[in-house]
Amino acid sequence: MIGPLNSQLNAIKWGEFKLGDLFEIEKTLSFNKDALTQGQDYDYITRTSQNQGVLQTTGFVNAENLNPPFTWSLGLLQMDFFYRKKSWYAGQFMRKITPKAEIKNKINSHTAHYFTTLLNALKRPLLSVLVRDIDKTFREQKIQLPLKPTANTQTLDDIDFDFMEKFIAELEQCRLAELQAYLKATGLENTTLSSDEENALNVFNNSGGVIPHAA
């Protein structure tokens, strides 16, 4: 199935867009983990690249520091972008990436995966500048995005979000089929996961698993 997917990519029209036209990048208010409370309602995000940047979960701390869901966090140590499906608090040296109003309603779980891949391909230019220049450098970066078949220009309205969604959905199905074939070939098709294994898989997929608190 990878072949047909590559054919789709080769057939699409592409446009070049500045990140500053697509996203806002902002500093986040921060506090250390001593301020956290008991609970699992919110993620506490730090600049680590482990566990998708989640150090631990927390209950409500305050409204002022709370970052909204459906944004990206950017840790300024490794320059890792992670898409946030739930509200989150931040530690030090973090940025929040928010889709601009023109594309905000076009971002869903599939298109978010598409953009996450593109954003994480920008590590080299971001790591090459001082922290004080990160925001400017981010806004100036350009990415290639698919255009609608009828597009004659390269405006935000011409971006083919439907293609992105379909492409990621098909890619996920392809990977799932490969995994199922592997499990069947190795005799693990009917394996039952333990609760800990299911939780670890959920954490990996960013789908609601409970991340153990740091020791």
MDAnalysis code that builds the backbone (N, CA, C; Angstrom):
import MDAnalysis as mda
import numpy as np

u = mda.Universe.empty(645, n_residues=215, atom_resindex=np.repeat(np.arange(215), 3), trajectory=True)
u.add_TopologyAttr("name", ["N", "CA", "C"] * 215)
u.add_TopologyAttr("resid", np.arange(1, 216))
u.add_TopologyAttr("resname", ["MET", "ILE", "GLY", "PRO", "LEU", "ASN", "SER", "GLN", "LEU", "ASN", "ALA", "ILE", "LYS", "TRP", "GLY", "GLU", "PHE", "LYS", "LEU", "GLY", "ASP", "LEU", "PHE", "GLU", "ILE", "GLU", "LYS", "THR", "LEU", "SER", "PHE", "ASN", "LYS", "ASP", "ALA", "LEU", "THR", "GLN", "GLY", "GLN", "ASP", "TYR", "ASP", "TYR", "ILE", "THR", "ARG", "THR", "SER", "GLN", "ASN", "GLN", "GLY", "VAL", "LEU", "GLN", "THR", "THR", "GLY", "PHE", "VAL", "ASN", "ALA", "GLU", "ASN", "LEU", "ASN", "PRO", "PRO", "PHE", "THR", "TRP", "SER", "LEU", "GLY", "LEU", "LEU", "GLN", "MET", "ASP", "PHE", "PHE", "TYR", "ARG", "LYS", "LYS", "SER", "TRP", "TYR", "ALA", "GLY", "GLN", "PHE", "MET", "ARG", "LYS", "ILE", "THR", "PRO", "LYS", "ALA", "GLU", "ILE", "LYS", "ASN", "LYS", "ILE", "ASN", "SER", "HIS", "THR", "ALA", "HIS", "TYR", "PHE", "THR", "THR", "LEU", "LEU", "ASN", "ALA", "LEU", "LYS", "ARG", "PRO", "LEU", "LEU", "SER", "VAL", "LEU", "VAL", "ARG", "ASP", "ILE", "ASP", "LYS", "THR", "PHE", "ARG", "GLU", "GLN", "LYS", "ILE", "GLN", "LEU", "PRO", "LEU", "LYS", "PRO", "THR", "ALA", "ASN", "THR", "GLN", "THR", "LEU", "ASP", "ASP", "ILE", "ASP", "PHE", "ASP", "PHE", "MET", "GLU", "LYS", "PHE", "ILE", "ALA", "GLU", "LEU", "GLU", "GLN", "CYS", "ARG", "LEU", "ALA", "GLU", "LEU", "GLN", "ALA", "TYR", "LEU", "LYS", "ALA", "THR", "GLY", "LEU", "GLU", "ASN", "THR", "THR", "LEU", "SER", "SER", "ASP", "GLU", "GLU", "ASN", "ALA", "LEU", "ASN", "VAL", "PHE", "ASN", "ASN", "SER", "GLY", "GLY", "VAL", "ILE", "PRO", "HIS", "ALA", "ALA"])
u.atoms.positions = np.array([
    [0.825, -1.215, 0.000],
    [0.000, 0.000, 0.000],
    [0.859, 1.264, 0.000],
    [2.130, 1.124, 0.410],
    [3.013, 2.287, 0.412],
    [3.177, 2.841, -0.997],
    [3.211, 1.941, -2.009],
    [3.344, 2.383, -3.386],
    [2.257, 3.348, -3.805],
    [0.966, 2.972, -3.608],
    [-0.118, 3.913, -3.930],
    [-0.032, 5.234, -3.176],
    [0.418, 5.188, -1.925],
    [0.557, 6.427, -1.159],
    [1.616, 7.325, -1.783],
    [2.725, 6.729, -2.200],
    [3.766, 7.515, -2.862],
    [3.255, 8.112, -4.170],
    [2.418, 7.351, -4.867],
    [1.845, 7.860, -6.114],
    [0.967, 9.075, -5.852],
    [0.223, 9.034, -4.739],
    [-0.609, 10.184, -4.379],
    [0.249, 11.422, -4.139],
    [1.363, 11.241, -3.442],
    [2.245, 12.371, -3.156],
    [2.841, 12.941, -4.435],
    [3.181, 12.056, -5.362],
    [3.783, 12.508, -6.615],
    [2.783, 13.241, -7.501],
    [1.500, 12.913, -7.346],
    [0.479, 13.499, -8.213],
    [-0.059, 14.833, -7.699],
    [0.178, 15.132, -6.444],
    [-0.425, 16.318, -5.831],
    [0.304, 17.593, -6.250],
    [-0.415, 18.701, -6.259],
    [0.214, 20.013, -6.437],
    [0.644, 20.527, -5.070],
    [1.777, 21.219, -5.037],
    [2.331, 21.668, -3.763],
    [2.512, 23.175, -3.748],
    [2.359, 23.742, -2.565],
    [2.599, 25.161, -2.361],
    [3.511, 25.378, -1.166],
    [4.165, 26.513, -1.134],
    [5.104, 26.830, -0.053],
    [4.497, 27.910, 0.840],
    [4.541, 27.660, 2.159],
    [3.921, 28.569, 3.116],
    [4.863, 28.846, 4.279],
    [4.864, 30.092, 4.734],
    [5.616, 30.452, 5.931],
    [4.844, 30.015, 7.167],
    [5.579, 29.501, 8.158],
    [4.921, 29.099, 9.394],
    [4.231, 30.275, 10.068],
    [4.803, 31.464, 9.934],
    [4.206, 32.645, 10.540],
    [2.843, 32.995, 9.978],
    [2.526, 32.479, 8.787],
    [1.202, 32.694, 8.203],
    [0.199, 31.644, 8.668],
    [0.716, 30.567, 9.255],
    [-0.128, 29.446, 9.668],
    [-0.333, 29.365, 11.176],
    [0.704, 29.750, 11.932],
    [0.689, 29.536, 13.378],
    [1.159, 30.771, 14.138],
    [0.684, 30.863, 15.371],
    [1.226, 31.805, 16.352],
    [2.197, 31.038, 17.244],
    [3.315, 31.645, 17.592],
    [4.241, 31.067, 18.558],
    [4.342, 32.029, 19.737],
    [4.153, 31.499, 20.941],
    [4.104, 32.342, 22.135],
    [4.877, 31.694, 23.281],
    [5.434, 32.533, 24.140],
    [6.019, 32.041, 25.376],
    [4.898, 31.559, 26.290],
    [5.201, 30.562, 27.096],
    [4.217, 30.060, 28.052],
    [4.607, 30.489, 29.459],
    [3.614, 30.799, 30.267],
    [3.870, 31.029, 31.686],
    [4.262, 29.702, 32.314],
    [5.205, 29.733, 33.226],
    [5.737, 28.477, 33.750],
    [5.782, 28.473, 35.266],
    [5.869, 27.264, 35.810],
    [6.171, 27.062, 37.230],
    [6.833, 25.697, 37.353],
    [7.513, 25.456, 38.474],
    [8.139, 24.152, 38.651],
    [7.133, 23.164, 39.222],
    [7.525, 21.901, 39.288],
    [6.564, 20.854, 39.631],
    [6.119, 20.898, 41.090],
    [6.787, 21.688, 41.914],
    [6.343, 21.823, 43.305],
    [4.956, 22.449, 43.398],
    [4.549, 23.162, 42.350],
    [3.243, 23.829, 42.356],
    [2.105, 22.907, 41.930],
    [2.425, 21.708, 41.458],
    [1.399, 20.811, 40.943],
    [0.521, 20.267, 42.062],
    [-0.666, 19.833, 41.686],
    [-1.624, 19.298, 42.648],
    [-1.986, 17.866, 42.270],
    [-2.665, 17.181, 43.157],
    [-3.102, 15.826, 42.875],
    [-4.181, 15.842, 41.791],
    [-4.074, 14.918, 40.855],
    [-5.084, 14.819, 39.813],
    [-4.486, 14.465, 38.470],
    [-5.352, 14.150, 37.529],
    [-4.923, 13.731, 36.197],
    [-5.636, 14.513, 35.095],
    [-6.196, 15.650, 35.447],
    [-6.971, 16.416, 34.471],
    [-6.104, 17.129, 33.440],
    [-4.877, 17.468, 33.813],
    [-4.012, 18.263, 32.944],
    [-2.632, 17.625, 32.856],
    [-1.953, 17.889, 31.740],
    [-0.567, 17.453, 31.584],
    [0.368, 18.583, 31.997],
    [1.478, 18.198, 32.607],
    [2.540, 19.156, 32.930],
    [3.675, 18.880, 31.958],
    [3.927, 19.834, 31.071],
    [4.843, 19.654, 29.956],
    [6.169, 20.346, 30.238],
    [7.254, 19.621, 30.006],
    [8.587, 20.198, 30.150],
    [9.345, 20.056, 28.833],
    [10.558, 20.545, 28.793],
    [11.321, 20.555, 27.544],
    [11.942, 19.207, 27.206],
    [11.662, 18.163, 27.990],
    [12.174, 16.839, 27.688],
    [11.511, 16.277, 26.433],
    [12.177, 15.357, 25.770],
    [11.595, 14.697, 24.604],
    [10.958, 13.366, 24.976],
    [11.074, 12.949, 26.224],
    [10.504, 11.681, 26.660],
    [9.021, 11.834, 26.968],
    [8.267, 10.746, 26.794],
    [6.829, 10.738, 27.094],
    [6.087, 11.901, 26.440],
    [6.529, 12.244, 25.221],
    [5.921, 13.353, 24.486],
    [5.934, 14.649, 25.290],
    [6.985, 14.804, 26.077],
    [7.161, 16.027, 26.848],
    [6.411, 16.068, 28.160],
    [5.610, 15.038, 28.450],
    [4.802, 15.027, 29.670],
    [5.634, 14.512, 30.840],
    [5.907, 15.385, 31.813],
    [6.630, 14.953, 33.004],
    [5.696, 14.205, 33.940],
    [4.486, 14.735, 34.122],
    [3.471, 14.082, 34.929],
    [2.140, 14.786, 34.718],
    [1.094, 14.197, 35.270],
    [-0.215, 14.839, 35.219],
    [-0.438, 15.626, 36.502],
    [-1.453, 16.486, 36.474],
    [-1.731, 17.325, 37.634],
    [-3.216, 17.678, 37.677],
    [-3.673, 18.062, 38.845],
    [-4.990, 18.668, 38.958],
    [-4.902, 20.142, 38.612],
    [-5.985, 20.867, 38.841],
    [-6.022, 22.293, 38.524],
    [-5.062, 23.062, 39.428],
    [-4.259, 23.936, 38.821],
    [-3.338, 24.798, 39.574],
    [-3.848, 26.237, 39.543],
    [-3.983, 26.791, 38.361],
    [-4.583, 28.116, 38.189],
    [-4.993, 28.293, 36.731],
    [-5.814, 29.275, 36.474],
    [-6.292, 29.519, 35.111],
    [-5.274, 30.296, 34.288],
    [-4.488, 31.123, 34.946],
    [-3.561, 32.005, 34.238],
    [-2.517, 31.227, 33.450],
    [-2.007, 30.146, 34.019],
    [-0.942, 29.382, 33.382],
    [-1.452, 28.300, 32.438],
    [-2.743, 28.096, 32.388],
    [-3.297, 26.971, 31.642],
    [-3.282, 27.241, 30.137],
    [-2.728, 26.298, 29.398],
    [-2.688, 26.383, 27.937],
    [-3.805, 25.527, 27.343],
    [-4.417, 25.970, 26.265],
    [-5.568, 25.249, 25.714],
    [-5.165, 23.978, 24.979],
    [-6.108, 23.068, 24.811],
    [-5.841, 21.876, 24.001],
    [-5.795, 22.234, 22.521],
    [-5.435, 21.241, 21.715],
    [-5.375, 21.384, 20.257],
    [-4.371, 22.451, 19.845],
    [-3.275, 22.473, 20.580],
    [-2.116, 23.305, 20.270],
    [-0.893, 22.393, 20.289],
    [0.242, 22.944, 19.916],
    [1.496, 22.197, 20.007],
    [2.368, 22.804, 21.101],
    [3.082, 21.948, 21.794],
    [4.125, 22.427, 22.699],
    [5.465, 22.298, 21.978],
    [6.359, 23.210, 22.274],
    [7.719, 23.167, 21.724],
    [8.691, 23.300, 22.878],
    [9.466, 22.244, 23.112],
    [10.494, 22.283, 24.141],
    [11.786, 22.824, 23.569],
    [12.360, 23.820, 24.218],
    [13.511, 24.519, 23.652],
    [14.844, 23.834, 23.923],
    [14.824, 22.636, 24.488],
    [16.060, 21.880, 24.667],
    [16.336, 21.017, 23.441],
    [15.369, 20.184, 23.075],
    [15.523, 19.299, 21.918],
    [14.773, 19.798, 20.682],
    [13.992, 20.861, 20.845],
    [13.164, 21.393, 19.754],
    [12.184, 20.343, 19.237],
    [11.498, 19.697, 20.181],
    [10.483, 18.702, 19.844],
    [9.095, 19.330, 19.895],
    [8.324, 19.104, 18.851],
    [6.933, 19.554, 18.795],
    [6.019, 18.384, 19.137],
    [5.069, 18.616, 20.049],
    [4.077, 17.604, 20.387],
    [2.687, 18.236, 20.361],
    [1.759, 17.536, 19.732],
    [0.382, 18.024, 19.652],
    [-0.342, 17.691, 20.944],
    [-1.051, 18.668, 21.498],
    [-1.710, 18.519, 22.796],
    [-3.224, 18.408, 22.622],
    [-3.756, 17.259, 23.029],
    [-5.192, 17.032, 22.919],
    [-5.941, 17.444, 24.179],
    [-5.206, 17.767, 25.234],
    [-5.848, 18.209, 26.472],
    [-5.148, 19.464, 26.974],
    [-5.801, 20.191, 27.850],
    [-5.204, 21.408, 28.406],
    [-3.939, 21.061, 29.173],
    [-2.985, 21.993, 29.199],
    [-1.683, 21.657, 29.770],
    [-1.030, 22.862, 30.426],
    [-0.186, 22.530, 31.401],
    [0.676, 23.512, 32.051],
    [2.105, 23.297, 31.553],
    [2.933, 24.321, 31.697],
    [4.287, 24.256, 31.155],
    [5.335, 24.538, 32.213],
    [6.473, 23.855, 32.055],
    [7.657, 24.192, 32.815],
    [8.420, 25.294, 32.085],
    [9.686, 25.452, 32.423],
    [10.486, 26.514, 31.820],
    [10.935, 26.152, 30.408],
    [11.261, 27.191, 29.639],
    [11.809, 27.053, 28.288],
    [10.868, 26.288, 27.361],
    [9.644, 26.759, 27.311],
    [8.629, 26.161, 26.453],
    [7.994, 27.238, 25.570],
    [7.450, 26.786, 24.467],
    [6.646, 27.637, 23.602],
    [5.325, 26.929, 23.303],
    [4.317, 27.741, 23.007],
    [3.009, 27.233, 22.590],
    [2.789, 27.621, 21.135],
    [2.412, 26.646, 20.318],
    [2.163, 26.868, 18.905],
    [0.662, 26.714, 18.664],
    [0.029, 27.778, 18.197],
    [-1.420, 27.787, 18.022],
    [-1.776, 28.020, 16.556],
    [-2.637, 27.185, 15.979],
    [-3.073, 27.429, 14.598],
    [-3.806, 28.765, 14.497],
    [-3.541, 29.511, 13.450],
    [-4.242, 30.772, 13.250],
    [-5.709, 30.509, 12.895],
    [-6.520, 31.531, 13.071],
    [-7.968, 31.387, 12.907],
    [-8.340, 30.837, 11.534],
    [-7.553, 31.196, 10.513],
    [-7.882, 30.783, 9.146],
    [-7.812, 29.269, 8.949],
    [-7.016, 28.571, 9.774],
    [-6.883, 27.120, 9.601],
    [-7.291, 26.343, 10.848],
    [-7.635, 27.030, 11.918],
    [-7.892, 26.369, 13.199],
    [-8.938, 25.273, 13.090],
    [-10.012, 25.531, 12.378],
    [-11.094, 24.555, 12.264],
    [-10.762, 23.402, 11.323],
    [-9.625, 23.488, 10.641],
    [-9.217, 22.419, 9.728],
    [-8.286, 21.416, 10.412],
    [-7.890, 21.706, 11.640],
    [-6.958, 20.829, 12.348],
    [-7.741, 19.780, 13.127],
    [-7.501, 18.505, 12.800],
    [-8.068, 17.392, 13.550],
    [-6.953, 16.396, 13.835],
    [-7.282, 15.231, 14.349],
    [-6.235, 14.293, 14.763],
    [-5.348, 13.880, 13.598],
    [-5.913, 13.771, 12.399],
    [-5.119, 13.353, 11.247],
    [-4.269, 14.492, 10.696],
    [-4.875, 15.655, 10.480],
    [-4.086, 16.771, 9.957],
    [-3.051, 17.240, 10.975],
    [-3.350, 17.064, 12.263],
    [-2.361, 17.404, 13.295],
    [-1.131, 16.522, 13.174],
    [-1.325, 15.232, 12.900],
    [-0.185, 14.327, 12.685],
    [0.651, 14.804, 11.497],
    [-0.026, 15.224, 10.446],
    [0.663, 15.690, 9.249],
    [1.554, 16.882, 9.581],
    [0.990, 17.864, 10.285],
    [1.763, 19.054, 10.637],
    [2.867, 18.735, 11.647],
    [2.616, 17.814, 12.559],
    [3.637, 17.461, 13.548],
    [4.892, 16.939, 12.863],
    [4.702, 16.117, 11.836],
    [5.846, 15.597, 11.083],
    [6.627, 16.731, 10.425],
    [5.915, 17.674, 9.827],
    [6.583, 18.803, 9.176],
    [7.301, 19.690, 10.188],
    [6.665, 19.933, 11.315],
    [7.268, 20.794, 12.336],
    [8.540, 20.171, 12.901],
    [8.508, 18.871, 13.148],
    [9.685, 18.220, 13.722],
    [10.824, 18.067, 12.725],
    [10.553, 18.322, 11.462],
    [11.626, 18.335, 10.463],
    [12.430, 19.631, 10.515],
    [12.017, 20.570, 11.372],
    [12.669, 21.882, 11.455],
    [13.661, 21.977, 12.606],
    [14.014, 20.854, 13.197],
    [14.916, 20.878, 14.352],
    [16.238, 21.579, 14.041],
    [16.818, 21.268, 12.890],
    [18.153, 21.798, 12.584],
    [18.191, 23.323, 12.581],
    [17.319, 24.005, 11.834],
    [17.387, 25.481, 11.870],
    [17.050, 26.059, 13.237],
    [16.162, 25.415, 13.990],
    [15.800, 25.941, 15.303],
    [16.916, 25.729, 16.320],
    [17.604, 24.598, 16.225],
    [18.708, 24.330, 17.144],
    [19.936, 25.185, 16.842],
    [19.974, 25.778, 15.660],
    [21.161, 26.537, 15.252],
    [21.129, 27.990, 15.709],
    [20.034, 28.421, 16.356],
    [19.928, 29.819, 16.774],
    [19.785, 29.910, 18.286],
    [20.024, 31.101, 18.819],
    [19.852, 31.336, 20.244],
    [18.368, 31.316, 20.603],
    [18.091, 31.006, 21.866],
    [16.702, 30.929, 22.321],
    [15.959, 32.231, 22.036],
    [16.645, 33.354, 22.182],
    [15.976, 34.641, 21.971],
    [15.533, 34.831, 20.521],
    [16.100, 34.051, 19.604],
    [15.757, 34.185, 18.191],
    [14.809, 33.096, 17.699],
    [14.365, 32.225, 18.598],
    [13.533, 31.090, 18.201],
    [12.239, 31.546, 17.536],
    [11.547, 32.499, 18.150],
    [10.243, 32.905, 17.626],
    [10.366, 33.439, 16.197],
    [11.324, 34.313, 15.979],
    [11.527, 34.888, 14.648],
    [11.909, 33.809, 13.637],
    [12.817, 32.925, 14.039],
    [13.262, 31.860, 13.141],
    [12.110, 30.936, 12.786],
    [11.287, 30.600, 13.785],
    [10.126, 29.746, 13.538],
    [9.206, 30.378, 12.496],
    [8.877, 31.632, 12.670],
    [7.931, 32.299, 11.766],
    [8.445, 32.354, 10.328],
    [9.761, 32.388, 10.169],
    [10.340, 32.530, 8.836],
    [10.501, 31.203, 8.101],
    [10.374, 30.081, 8.815],
    [10.531, 28.783, 8.166],
    [9.394, 28.527, 7.180],
    [9.714, 27.828, 6.097],
    [8.722, 27.517, 5.071],
    [8.524, 26.007, 4.977],
    [7.282, 25.615, 4.747],
    [6.959, 24.203, 4.574],
    [6.145, 24.028, 3.298],
    [6.217, 22.823, 2.741],
    [5.450, 22.483, 1.552],
    [4.135, 21.833, 1.973],
    [3.029, 22.323, 1.446],
    [1.710, 21.770, 1.752],
    [0.960, 21.455, 0.461],
    [0.118, 20.425, 0.495],
    [-0.650, 20.075, -0.706],
    [-1.698, 21.136, -1.022],
    [-1.911, 21.348, -2.305],
    [-2.916, 22.304, -2.768],
    [-4.101, 21.561, -3.386],
    [-5.253, 22.168, -3.302],
    [-6.445, 21.589, -3.915],
    [-6.232, 21.454, -5.429],
    [-6.820, 20.433, -6.046],
    [-6.641, 20.247, -7.499],
    [-7.053, 21.463, -8.320],
    [-8.013, 22.236, -7.803],
    [-8.506, 23.403, -8.548],
    [-7.739, 24.685, -8.241],
    [-6.739, 24.607, -7.369],
    [-6.031, 25.810, -6.924],
    [-5.178, 26.401, -8.041],
    [-5.283, 27.710, -8.191],
    [-4.430, 28.438, -9.128],
    [-3.507, 29.409, -8.400],
    [-3.659, 29.478, -7.076],
    [-2.837, 30.355, -6.246],
    [-2.319, 29.548, -5.058],
    [-1.621, 30.221, -4.143],
    [-1.099, 29.561, -2.948],
    [-1.556, 30.315, -1.705],
    [-2.851, 30.454, -1.546],
    [-3.395, 31.089, -0.354],
    [-3.764, 30.011, 0.661],
    [-4.095, 30.438, 1.877],
    [-4.491, 29.476, 2.904],
    [-5.750, 28.720, 2.494],
    [-6.618, 29.358, 1.735],
    [-7.838, 28.694, 1.267],
    [-7.548, 27.600, 0.247],
    [-6.367, 27.640, -0.350],
    [-6.015, 26.657, -1.377],
    [-5.372, 25.399, -0.799],
    [-5.080, 25.374, 0.491],
    [-4.457, 24.200, 1.110],
    [-5.450, 23.043, 1.126],
    [-4.993, 21.879, 0.723],
    [-5.871, 20.705, 0.627],
    [-5.817, 19.899, 1.929],
    [-6.593, 20.348, 2.911],
    [-6.639, 19.647, 4.193],
    [-7.301, 18.278, 4.060],
    [-8.226, 18.138, 3.114],
    [-8.872, 16.841, 2.900],
    [-7.852, 15.797, 2.464],
    [-6.921, 16.200, 1.607],
    [-5.877, 15.265, 1.186],
    [-5.017, 14.850, 2.372],
    [-4.630, 15.821, 3.199],
    [-3.800, 15.505, 4.364],
    [-4.497, 14.502, 5.271],
    [-5.779, 14.739, 5.526],
    [-6.536, 13.847, 6.408],
    [-6.622, 12.441, 5.822],
    [-6.943, 12.359, 4.546],
    [-7.061, 11.061, 3.887],
    [-5.721, 10.337, 3.849],
    [-4.652, 11.075, 3.563],
    [-3.325, 10.462, 3.466],
    [-2.905, 9.848, 4.797],
    [-3.076, 10.594, 5.889],
    [-2.684, 10.079, 7.200],
    [-3.554, 8.895, 7.593],
    [-4.852, 8.956, 7.314],
    [-5.751, 7.844, 7.639],
    [-5.337, 6.580, 6.891],
    [-4.988, 6.717, 5.622],
    [-4.559, 5.558, 4.840],
    [-3.216, 5.032, 5.330],
    [-2.322, 5.933, 5.711],
    [-1.028, 5.511, 6.230],
    [-1.194, 4.738, 7.536],
    [-2.088, 5.206, 8.403],
    [-2.342, 4.501, 9.658],
    [-2.896, 3.106, 9.394],
    [-3.810, 2.989, 8.435],
    [-4.368, 1.683, 8.098],
    [-3.296, 0.755, 7.542],
    [-2.393, 1.316, 6.765],
    [-1.291, 0.530, 6.208],
    [-0.407, -0.017, 7.313],
    [-0.045, 0.842, 8.262],
    [0.809, 0.407, 9.372],
    [0.095, -0.612, 10.249],
    [-1.217, -0.425, 10.453],
    [-1.983, -1.365, 11.255],
    [-2.030, -2.732, 10.583],
    [-2.211, -2.745, 9.268],
    [-2.235, -4.009, 8.533],
    [-0.892, -4.719, 8.636],
    [0.206, -3.956, 8.562],
    [1.534, -4.547, 8.701],
    [1.727, -5.141, 10.091],
    [1.233, -4.431, 11.119],
    [1.351, -4.931, 12.484],
    [0.539, -6.207, 12.667],
    [-0.680, -6.218, 12.140],
    [-1.520, -7.407, 12.264],
    [-0.899, -8.597, 11.551],
    [-0.297, -8.358, 10.389],
    [0.368, -9.437, 9.659],
    [1.559, -9.970, 10.447],
    [2.298, -9.076, 11.083],
    [3.447, -9.491, 11.897],
    [2.997, -10.318, 13.098],
    [1.955, -9.852, 13.784],
    [1.457, -10.579, 14.952],
    [0.959, -11.964, 14.564],
    [0.304, -12.051, 13.420],
    [-0.189, -13.348, 12.964],
    [0.964, -14.278, 12.626],
    [1.990, -13.744, 11.961],
    [3.139, -14.564, 11.561],
    [3.938, -15.060, 12.756],
    [3.938, -14.289, 13.837],
    [4.717, -14.661, 15.027],
    [3.872, -15.346, 16.090],
    [2.595, -15.610, 15.771],
    [1.738, -16.300, 16.716],
    [1.263, -15.454, 17.871],
    [1.314, -14.139, 17.726],
    [0.925, -13.239, 18.821],
    [-0.408, -12.543, 18.554],
    [-1.131, -13.018, 17.552],
    [-2.341, -12.318, 17.119],
    [-3.389, -12.217, 18.220],
    [-3.487, -13.250, 19.050],
    [-4.520, -13.270, 20.086],
    [-3.971, -12.925, 21.463],
    [-2.807, -12.279, 21.496],
    [-2.201, -11.910, 22.770],
    [-3.056, -10.862, 23.486],
    [-3.260, -11.066, 24.786],
    [-4.000, -10.109, 25.598],
    [-3.018, -9.248, 26.376],
    [-3.140, -7.935, 26.246],
    [-2.244, -7.027, 26.950],
    [-2.663, -6.891, 28.403],
    [-1.674, -6.729, 29.265],
    [-1.968, -6.411, 30.654],
    [-2.416, -4.959, 30.743],
    [-2.968, -4.572, 31.886],
    [-3.406, -3.183, 32.052],
    [-2.232, -2.221, 31.926],
    [-1.056, -2.613, 32.446],
    [0.130, -1.762, 32.327],
    [0.562, -1.617, 30.871],
    [0.477, -2.717, 30.117],
    [0.856, -2.667, 28.702],
    [-0.124, -1.815, 27.901],
    [-1.420, -1.949, 28.212],
    [-2.411, -1.117, 27.538],
    [-2.193, 0.360, 27.846],
    [-1.860, 0.651, 29.106],
    [-1.611, 2.037, 29.488],
    [-0.387, 2.593, 28.776],
    [0.674, 1.781, 28.689],
    [1.889, 2.219, 27.997],
    [1.599, 2.502, 26.531],
    [0.752, 1.657, 25.910],
    [0.392, 1.873, 24.512],
    [-0.428, 3.143, 24.347],
    [-1.333, 3.401, 25.285],
    [-2.140, 4.619, 25.231],
    [-1.279, 5.865, 25.380],
    [-0.301, 5.799, 26.286],
    [0.614, 6.925, 26.468],
    [1.392, 7.179, 25.188],
    [1.874, 6.089, 24.565],
    [2.641, 6.214, 23.322],
    [1.800, 6.860, 22.228],
    [0.516, 6.504, 22.195],
    [-0.379, 7.045, 21.173],
    [-1.004, 8.367, 21.571],
    [-0.626, 8.875, 22.751],
    [-1.177, 10.137, 23.261],
    [-2.697, 10.090, 23.334],
    [-3.212, 8.944, 23.849],
    [-4.666, 8.770, 23.864],
    [-5.208, 8.541, 25.259],
    [-4.546, 9.100, 26.251],
    [-5.195, 9.133, 27.545],
    [-4.643, 8.216, 28.598],
    [-3.525, 7.563, 28.341],
    [-2.942, 6.731, 29.381],
    [-2.435, 7.573, 30.534],
    [-2.274, 6.937, 31.687],
    [-1.799, 7.649, 32.869],
    [-0.293, 7.525, 32.944],
    [0.404, 8.645, 32.870],
    [1.853, 8.639, 32.946],
    [2.270, 8.686, 34.403],
    [3.037, 7.692, 34.874],
    [3.435, 7.677, 36.279],
    [4.166, 8.951, 36.659],
    [3.930, 9.428, 37.874],
    [4.619, 10.625, 38.354],
    [6.101, 10.332, 38.486],
    [6.890, 11.365, 38.259],
    [8.335, 11.219, 38.409],
    [8.667, 10.930, 39.861],
    [9.674, 10.121, 40.040],
    [10.068, 9.765, 41.404],
    [10.671, 10.969, 42.103],
])
